[in-house]
Amino acid sequence: MRVGENLNRALHGLLRDDSSVYVLGEDILDPYGGAFKITKGLSERFPDRVLATPLSEGAIAGAAAGLALAGEKAVVEIMFGDFAALAFDQIMNFAAKSVTMYGRRVPMPLVVRCPSGGHRGYGPTHSQTLQKHFLGVPGLSLFEVTPFHDNRAVLDRMLALGEPCLLFEDKVLYTRPMYGEGAVDELFAWRPVDDVAVVELADGGDPDYTLIVPGGLVHRAVSAMRTLLLEHDLAGALLVPSRLHPFDPAGVPELVPLLARTGLVCVAEDGTAGGTWGEHVAAGLHTRLWGTLRRPVALVSSAPSVIPTAVHLEREVLVQDTTIRSAVLEGLHG
């Protein structure tokens, strides 16, 4: 099953099993079914709870937050995650604050889906990864779709938190297959640890380095790990969390031995540097594991530029498998 199909199935199951769930967004009704077909078939099965909206991200997020505040549950589709900036006021100043600003905790079961990222030639305003702009907002959790985590379980978890959540969905993942239990390929296997997918060599052994990436970078990270193994004889491990924020890998007891014995920890992400998720993770690792880390945590991010439409120029700006590979080699031998 492809990631996009898994997400579509998750939404079908959620609406089927919970009559209080509403889905809102632009062009999400059939036969179109959303820009990336994630809402395909929903409006035919649940016409009263799948609502097409005007082209106003602020109004969409505000109406959905109102539904959640009134006791329903809402899932919002922002057609392109870039336009979540237009809903920032409703997400930060209304939805996130409403959980605690009335003198008692008020449940706000709201999920805002944000198709994100480049590698599709969509240009500067339709290709960004904006996670860092929502980090650290009290009452707001950030998640990202991965090829390891079943999206129904992720949606259930977000709604159960009773607070607004952003779900970032790297667009290149939609057509990628979900990884079956245990297997990545002939070289690497994966296992769940808490809500983190841990990818390691299938035949075991201590890693020379450990990568920590969000879901959208999984395939680039695995490609880099393959090349580092076959061409440089460097074994790696990979950590992929479902929940990006809050996230503290050093706070997961099962991960501490792995992080402590690795030669280098490298955090990679698609956004530009400066106040980012990767920097937040690195700061936590430095604080919690400074006595055992062998080297400072390495960081990989996109170039400080708008994202071009031309594919060959886009590649120069966004993180590639070669970017990750070079960062590991420089961190270990530079």
C-alpha positions as CSV (number, residue, x, y, z in Angstrom):
1,M,0.0,0.0,0.0
2,R,1.3,3.5,-0.9
3,V,1.5,6.2,1.8
4,G,-1.2,8.2,0.1
5,E,-3.6,5.2,0.0
6,N,-2.9,4.5,3.6
7,L,-3.8,8.1,4.6
8,N,-6.9,7.9,2.5
9,R,-7.9,4.7,4.1
10,A,-7.2,6.2,7.5
11,L,-9.6,9.1,6.9
12,H,-12.3,6.7,5.6
13,G,-12.0,4.6,8.8
14,L,-12.0,7.6,11.0
15,L,-15.2,9.0,9.6
16,R,-16.8,5.6,9.6
17,D,-16.0,4.9,13.2
18,D,-16.6,8.3,14.7
19,S,-19.7,10.3,13.8
20,S,-18.3,13.5,15.4
21,V,-15.4,13.8,12.9
22,Y,-15.7,16.4,10.1
23,V,-13.3,17.0,7.2
24,L,-12.9,20.5,5.8
25,G,-10.9,21.9,2.9
26,E,-10.7,23.3,-0.6
27,D,-11.7,21.1,-3.5
28,I,-11.9,18.0,-1.4
29,L,-15.2,16.7,-2.7
30,D,-15.6,14.0,-5.3
31,P,-14.9,13.5,-8.1
32,Y,-11.8,15.7,-7.6
33,G,-11.0,14.4,-4.1
34,G,-8.4,16.9,-3.2
35,A,-5.2,18.1,-5.0
36,F,-3.4,14.9,-4.1
37,K,-6.5,12.6,-4.0
38,I,-6.1,12.0,-0.2
39,T,-9.9,12.7,0.3
40,K,-11.0,10.6,-2.6
41,G,-14.3,8.9,-1.9
42,L,-15.0,10.6,1.4
43,S,-17.7,13.0,0.3
44,E,-19.7,10.2,-1.4
45,R,-19.7,8.1,1.8
46,F,-20.1,11.0,4.3
47,P,-21.7,13.9,2.4
48,D,-22.8,15.7,5.6
49,R,-19.4,15.7,7.3
50,V,-17.0,16.3,4.4
51,L,-17.3,20.1,3.7
52,A,-15.9,22.0,0.8
53,T,-14.8,25.5,1.8
54,P,-14.0,28.9,0.2
55,L,-10.4,29.7,-0.7
56,S,-9.6,31.1,2.8
57,E,-7.2,29.2,4.9
58,G,-7.9,31.4,7.9
59,A,-11.6,30.8,7.6
60,I,-11.1,27.0,7.2
61,A,-8.9,26.8,10.3
62,G,-11.2,29.0,12.3
63,A,-14.3,27.1,11.4
64,A,-12.7,23.8,12.2
65,A,-11.4,25.1,15.5
66,G,-14.9,26.3,16.3
67,L,-16.2,22.8,15.6
68,A,-13.6,21.3,17.9
69,L,-14.3,23.9,20.6
70,A,-18.0,23.0,20.4
71,G,-17.4,19.3,21.0
72,E,-16.9,17.8,17.5
73,K,-13.6,16.7,15.9
74,A,-12.2,18.3,12.8
75,V,-9.6,17.4,10.2
76,V,-8.5,20.2,7.9
77,E,-6.7,19.9,4.6
78,I,-4.5,22.9,3.6
79,M,-4.1,22.3,-0.1
80,F,-0.4,23.2,0.0
81,G,1.3,23.4,3.4
82,D,2.8,26.8,2.4
83,F,-0.6,28.4,2.9
84,A,-0.8,27.3,6.5
85,A,0.9,30.7,7.0
86,L,-2.5,32.2,6.1
87,A,-4.0,30.3,8.9
88,F,-1.3,31.0,11.4
89,D,-3.4,33.4,13.5
90,Q,-6.3,31.0,13.9
91,I,-3.9,28.1,14.7
92,M,-1.7,30.0,17.2
93,N,-3.9,32.6,18.7
94,F,-7.2,30.8,18.7
95,A,-6.9,27.0,18.5
96,A,-3.7,26.5,20.5
97,K,-4.6,29.0,23.2
98,S,-8.2,27.8,23.6
99,V,-7.0,24.6,25.2
100,T,-6.0,26.4,28.4
101,M,-7.0,30.0,28.4
102,Y,-10.5,29.6,29.8
103,G,-9.4,28.7,33.4
104,R,-9.7,25.0,32.8
105,R,-8.5,22.6,30.1
106,V,-10.9,22.6,27.1
107,P,-10.4,19.8,24.6
108,M,-9.6,21.0,21.1
109,P,-9.4,17.8,18.8
110,L,-8.2,19.4,15.6
111,V,-5.8,18.1,13.0
112,V,-4.5,20.5,10.3
113,R,-3.0,18.5,7.4
114,C,-0.2,20.2,5.5
115,P,1.1,18.7,2.2
116,S,4.7,20.0,2.2
117,G,8.1,19.9,0.6
118,G,9.6,20.1,-2.9
119,H,11.1,17.8,-5.4
120,R,8.0,18.3,-7.6
121,G,8.9,21.5,-9.5
122,Y,6.1,23.5,-8.0
123,G,8.3,26.6,-7.3
124,P,8.9,29.0,-4.4
125,T,5.4,29.2,-2.9
126,H,4.2,25.6,-3.2
127,S,7.3,23.7,-2.1
128,Q,8.3,24.8,1.3
129,T,8.7,22.9,4.6
130,L,7.5,25.2,7.4
131,Q,7.7,23.2,10.5
132,K,10.0,25.6,12.3
133,H,7.5,28.4,12.2
134,F,5.1,26.4,14.4
135,L,7.7,25.0,16.9
136,G,7.3,25.9,20.6
137,V,3.7,27.1,20.5
138,P,2.1,26.0,23.8
139,G,-0.8,23.6,23.2
140,L,0.3,22.8,19.6
141,S,1.8,19.5,18.6
142,L,3.6,18.7,15.3
143,F,3.6,15.3,13.5
144,E,4.9,14.2,10.2
145,V,3.7,11.3,8.0
146,T,6.3,8.5,7.5
147,P,6.3,5.3,5.5
148,F,6.6,3.4,8.8
149,H,3.7,4.7,10.8
150,D,0.1,3.7,10.0
151,N,-1.8,6.9,9.5
152,R,-5.0,5.7,11.3
153,A,-3.0,5.2,14.5
154,V,-1.4,8.6,14.0
155,L,-4.7,10.3,13.5
156,D,-6.3,8.6,16.5
157,R,-3.3,9.6,18.6
158,M,-3.6,13.3,17.5
159,L,-7.3,13.5,18.2
160,A,-6.9,11.8,21.5
161,L,-4.4,14.5,22.6
162,G,-7.3,17.0,22.8
163,E,-5.2,19.8,21.4
164,P,-4.6,21.1,17.9
165,C,-2.0,19.2,15.9
166,L,-0.3,19.9,12.6
167,L,0.3,16.9,10.3
168,F,3.0,17.5,7.8
169,E,2.8,15.3,4.7
170,D,5.8,15.4,2.3
171,K,4.3,15.2,-1.1
172,V,6.9,12.8,-2.5
173,L,5.7,10.2,0.0
174,Y,2.2,9.9,-1.4
175,T,3.3,7.6,-4.1
176,R,5.9,5.7,-2.1
177,P,5.0,2.3,-0.5
178,M,4.6,1.8,3.2
179,Y,7.4,-0.3,4.7
180,G,6.2,-3.7,5.8
181,E,6.9,-4.8,9.3
182,G,10.6,-5.4,9.8
183,A,11.8,-4.9,6.3
184,V,13.3,-1.9,4.5
185,D,15.4,-3.7,1.9
186,E,18.0,-6.4,1.7
187,L,20.4,-4.4,3.7
188,F,18.3,-2.6,6.4
189,A,15.6,-3.6,8.8
190,W,13.4,-1.5,11.0
191,R,11.7,-1.8,14.4
192,P,9.4,0.5,16.4
193,V,10.8,2.0,19.6
194,D,8.1,4.1,21.3
195,D,6.8,6.1,18.4
196,V,10.2,6.2,16.6
197,A,11.1,3.9,13.7
198,V,14.6,2.7,14.1
199,V,16.4,1.5,10.9
200,E,19.6,-0.5,11.3
201,L,21.6,-3.1,9.4
202,A,19.7,-6.3,9.1
203,D,22.7,-8.2,10.4
204,G,23.2,-6.0,13.4
205,G,26.3,-4.3,14.7
206,D,27.2,-0.9,16.2
207,P,26.6,2.1,13.9
208,D,29.4,4.4,12.9
209,Y,26.8,7.2,12.8
210,T,23.1,7.8,13.5
211,L,20.8,9.9,11.4
212,I,17.6,11.5,12.8
213,V,15.2,12.7,10.1
214,P,11.5,13.5,9.7
215,G,9.4,11.2,7.5
216,G,9.8,13.1,4.2
217,L,13.6,12.5,4.2
218,V,13.4,8.7,4.9
219,H,14.2,7.6,1.3
220,R,17.0,10.1,0.9
221,A,18.5,9.0,4.2
222,V,18.3,5.3,3.4
223,S,19.9,6.0,0.0
224,A,22.8,7.9,1.7
225,M,23.1,5.0,4.2
226,R,23.4,2.5,1.4
227,T,26.1,4.4,-0.4
228,L,28.0,5.0,2.9
229,L,28.0,1.3,3.6
230,L,28.8,0.0,0.1
231,E,31.4,2.6,-0.9
232,H,32.9,3.7,2.5
233,D,32.2,0.7,4.8
234,L,30.3,2.9,7.3
235,A,27.3,1.4,9.0
236,G,24.5,3.7,10.0
237,A,21.3,3.8,12.0
238,L,18.3,5.9,11.3
239,L,15.7,7.3,13.7
240,V,12.3,8.5,12.3
241,P,9.8,9.9,14.8
242,S,6.1,10.2,14.1
243,R,5.7,13.2,16.5
244,L,8.1,15.9,15.7
245,H,7.3,18.3,18.6
246,P,7.6,17.7,21.4
247,F,10.3,15.1,20.7
248,D,13.3,14.2,22.8
249,P,15.2,11.2,21.6
250,A,17.4,11.3,24.6
251,G,14.3,10.9,26.7
252,V,13.5,7.5,25.2
253,P,15.4,5.0,27.4
254,E,15.7,2.4,24.6
255,L,17.4,4.9,22.3
256,V,20.0,6.3,24.7
257,P,22.5,3.3,24.4
258,L,22.3,3.6,20.6
259,L,22.9,7.3,20.6
260,A,25.7,7.0,23.2
261,R,27.7,4.4,21.2
262,T,27.4,5.9,17.8
263,G,30.3,7.9,16.3
264,L,28.3,10.8,15.0
265,V,24.7,12.0,15.3
266,C,23.4,13.9,12.3
267,V,20.0,15.6,12.1
268,A,18.7,16.3,8.6
269,E,15.6,18.3,7.6
270,D,14.2,20.0,4.5
271,G,13.7,23.5,5.8
272,T,16.2,26.3,5.9
273,A,18.5,26.7,8.8
274,G,17.7,29.0,11.8
275,G,15.4,28.2,14.7
276,T,14.6,24.7,13.3
277,W,13.4,21.3,14.5
278,G,16.8,19.9,13.8
279,E,18.5,22.6,16.0
280,H,16.0,21.9,18.7
281,V,16.7,18.2,18.7
282,A,20.5,18.8,18.6
283,A,20.3,21.2,21.6
284,G,18.4,18.5,23.6
285,L,21.0,15.9,22.7
286,H,23.9,18.2,23.7
287,T,22.2,18.9,27.0
288,R,21.2,15.3,27.9
289,L,24.1,13.3,26.3
290,W,27.1,15.7,26.3
291,G,29.1,13.4,28.4
292,T,28.7,10.5,26.0
293,L,28.5,12.1,22.6
294,R,31.8,11.6,20.7
295,R,31.3,14.6,18.5
296,P,29.0,17.6,18.3
297,V,25.6,16.8,16.5
298,A,25.8,17.6,12.8
299,L,23.0,19.5,11.1
300,V,21.8,19.3,7.5
301,S,19.2,21.7,6.1
302,S,18.2,23.3,2.7
303,A,20.2,26.1,1.2
304,P,19.1,29.7,2.3
305,S,17.1,30.4,-0.9
306,V,13.7,30.4,-2.4
307,I,12.9,27.1,-4.1
308,P,13.2,27.3,-7.8
309,T,10.8,25.7,-10.2
310,A,13.4,24.3,-12.6
311,V,14.2,20.8,-11.4
312,H,18.0,21.1,-11.8
313,L,18.0,24.3,-9.7
314,E,15.6,22.9,-7.2
315,R,18.0,20.1,-6.5
316,E,20.8,22.5,-5.6
317,V,18.6,24.1,-2.9
318,L,16.9,21.1,-1.3
319,V,18.5,18.4,0.7
320,Q,19.6,15.4,-1.4
321,D,21.0,12.0,-0.4
322,T,24.4,13.3,-1.4
323,T,24.0,16.2,1.0
324,I,23.4,13.8,3.9
325,R,26.3,11.6,2.8
326,S,28.7,14.5,2.6
327,A,27.7,15.7,6.1
328,V,28.3,12.3,7.6
329,L,31.7,11.9,5.9
330,E,32.7,15.4,7.0
331,G,31.5,14.8,10.5
332,L,33.4,11.6,10.9
333,H,36.6,12.5,9.0
334,G,36.6,16.3,8.4
